């Protein structure tokens, strides 16, 4: 528990420091909150499709940087994972559900394309709060010999942002882990579990409110 608290404190200290930098140095400083949903999968677990729904929410600050657009920093809670549903009617009786809960800190640049529409490109650092997995028999911890999930996820992302009016906006993003969130087991091959490790893949939509 002590190490978890230390990691969370480091994330919060970094985030607050960056927020203060934005506020003190910005010619024009903006802030807001956002809430939305995710559709996720884990590449490398053999279950295809963005079938795992999750919650997403947090707050952000931004300021104009250069003539092309603005920089933005966020602190969010986000749910990722993977899901395979049983389909008894098709003779499929096995199921799988993986829940990954993260605190995520994206840093991005938003390029002005046309009035009201921006393209987002950036990197995000996330800390894994907890994880749980289930099959058709209930919750289980892990398979023997399979590594645990890493405490951190480092991802790249891109998306679109649409300004509905002066206060409200809507964003759509796609992100993918740059580093594996779970390394491959020593015994792994192309026919079992995964071969190159596991990676988060996320589609995220959110409504944003600017103060």
C-alpha positions in Angstrom: 0.0 0.0 0.0 2.8 2.4 0.8 4.3 2.1 -2.7 0.9 2.7 -4.3 0.4 5.8 -2.3 3.9 7.0 -3.3 3.1 6.5 -7.0 -0.2 8.3 -6.7 1.5 11.2 -4.8 4.1 11.5 -7.6 1.4 11.7 -10.2 -0.6 14.3 -8.3 2.6 16.4 -7.6 3.6 16.3 -11.2 0.1 17.2 -12.4 -0.4 20.0 -9.9 3.0 21.5 -10.7 2.1 21.4 -14.4 -1.2 23.0 -13.8 0.4 25.8 -11.8 2.9 26.3 -14.6 0.0 26.7 -17.1 -1.8 29.1 -14.8 1.1 31.3 -14.0 2.6 31.5 -17.5 -0.4 31.5 -19.7 -1.6 34.6 -21.6 -4.9 32.9 -21.8 -5.7 30.1 -19.4 -8.7 27.8 -19.7 -10.0 24.9 -17.6 -12.8 22.4 -17.7 -14.2 19.0 -16.8 -15.1 16.0 -19.0 -17.1 12.8 -18.7 -17.6 10.0 -21.2 -17.4 6.3 -22.1 -14.7 3.9 -23.4 -14.8 0.9 -25.6 -11.7 -1.2 -25.1 -9.8 -4.3 -26.0 -6.4 -5.8 -25.1 -4.3 -6.7 -28.1 -2.6 -10.0 -27.5 -5.2 -11.7 -25.3 -6.9 -13.5 -28.3 -10.2 -11.8 -27.7 -11.0 -9.4 -30.6 -13.3 -6.4 -30.6 -13.9 -3.3 -28.5 -16.4 -5.2 -26.3 -15.4 -3.9 -22.9 -17.3 -0.7 -22.0 -16.0 1.6 -19.3 -16.3 5.0 -17.6 -14.1 8.0 -18.3 -13.9 11.4 -16.5 -11.6 14.1 -15.2 -10.5 17.7 -15.7 -8.2 19.6 -18.0 -6.3 22.8 -18.5 -5.2 24.4 -21.8 -3.6 27.5 -23.3 -2.7 28.7 -26.8 0.8 27.7 -27.9 1.9 29.1 -31.2 -0.3 29.9 -34.1 -1.3 26.3 -34.9 -3.3 25.5 -31.7 -3.1 24.9 -28.0 -1.5 22.6 -25.5 -3.6 20.7 -23.0 -3.0 18.7 -19.8 -5.5 16.4 -18.3 -6.0 14.2 -15.2 -8.5 11.4 -15.7 -10.0 8.2 -14.3 -10.4 5.7 -17.1 -11.6 2.1 -17.2 -9.9 -0.3 -19.7 -9.9 -4.0 -20.3 -11.3 -6.8 -22.4 -14.5 -8.9 -22.7 -15.7 -12.1 -24.4 -19.3 -13.0 -23.8 -20.6 -16.5 -23.7 -23.2 -17.4 -26.5 -24.9 -20.6 -25.5 -27.2 -20.4 -28.5 -24.0 -20.7 -30.7 -22.5 -23.4 -28.5 -20.0 -20.9 -26.9 -20.1 -21.4 -23.1 -16.8 -19.8 -22.1 -16.5 -16.1 -21.2 -13.9 -13.7 -20.1 -13.9 -10.2 -18.5 -10.8 -8.1 -17.6 -11.2 -4.8 -15.7 -8.3 -2.4 -15.6 -8.8 0.9 -13.7 -6.3 3.7 -14.3 -5.4 7.3 -13.3 -4.3 8.8 -16.5 -2.4 12.0 -17.4 -2.5 12.9 -21.1 -0.4 15.7 -22.5 -1.4 16.8 -26.0 -1.3 19.5 -28.7 -4.6 20.4 -30.3 -4.2 21.7 -33.9 -6.8 24.1 -35.3 -8.2 22.6 -38.5 -11.4 24.6 -39.2 -13.5 26.7 -36.9 -14.8 24.6 -34.0 -12.8 21.4 -35.0 -9.3 20.5 -33.7 -7.1 17.4 -34.1 -5.5 16.1 -30.9 -2.2 14.3 -30.8 -0.3 13.4 -27.7 1.1 11.0 -25.1 -0.4 9.7 -21.9 1.0 8.2 -18.8 -1.3 6.0 -16.6 -1.0 4.4 -13.2 -2.9 1.1 -12.7 -5.1 1.4 -9.6 -6.4 -2.2 -9.6 -7.4 -5.0 -11.9 -9.7 -8.0 -11.8 -10.6 -10.8 -14.2 -13.4 -13.2 -14.5 -14.4 -16.3 -16.5 -17.6 -18.4 -16.7 -16.8 -19.7 -13.2 -16.3 -16.4 -11.5 -13.3 -14.3 -10.5 -9.8 -15.6 -10.7 -6.4 -14.0 -10.0 -4.2 -15.3 -12.9 -3.1 -18.3 -14.7 0.0 -20.1 -13.4 3.1 -18.7 -14.9 1.4 -15.7 -16.4 3.1 -12.3 -15.4 1.1 -9.6 -13.6 0.0 -6.4 -15.3 2.6 -3.6 -15.0 1.8 -0.7 -12.7 2.1 1.8 -15.5 0.8 2.2 -19.1 2.5 4.6 -21.6 0.3 5.3 -24.7 0.1 7.4 -27.7 -3.2 8.8 -29.0 -4.9 10.9 -31.6 -8.4 12.3 -31.9 -10.9 14.9 -32.9 -12.4 17.7 -30.8 -15.5 19.5 -31.7 -16.6 22.8 -30.0 -20.4 22.7 -29.8 -20.5 26.3 -28.3 -18.4 28.5 -26.0 -18.8 26.1 -23.1 -19.5 22.6 -24.5 -17.4 20.4 -26.6 -17.2 16.7 -27.7 -14.1 14.6 -28.2 -13.3 11.3 -29.8 -9.9 9.6 -29.3 -8.1 6.4 -30.1 -5.1 5.3 -28.0 -2.7 2.4 -28.1 0.0 1.3 -25.6 3.5 2.0 -26.7 4.9 -0.5 -24.2 3.3 -3.8 -23.2 1.1 -3.6 -20.1 1.8 -7.3 -19.5 4.9 -9.1 -20.8 4.7 -12.4 -22.5 5.3 -15.6 -20.5 8.4 -17.6 -21.2 6.4 -20.4 -22.6 4.3 -18.2 -24.9 3.9 -19.0 -28.6 1.5 -18.0 -31.3 -1.1 -20.6 -30.3 -1.5 -19.9 -26.6 -2.5 -16.7 -24.8 -0.2 -14.1 -26.5 3.1 -13.9 -28.2 4.3 -10.3 -28.0 2.8 -9.2 -24.7 -0.5 -7.4 -24.2 -1.4 -3.8 -25.1 -4.3 -1.5 -24.2 -6.3 -0.3 -27.2 -9.0 2.3 -26.4 -11.8 4.2 -28.2 -13.0 7.1 -26.0 -15.8 9.6 -26.4 -16.5 12.4 -23.9 -18.5 15.6 -23.4 -16.4 18.5 -22.2 -17.4 21.6 -20.3 -15.2 24.7 -20.3 -15.4 27.0 -17.3 
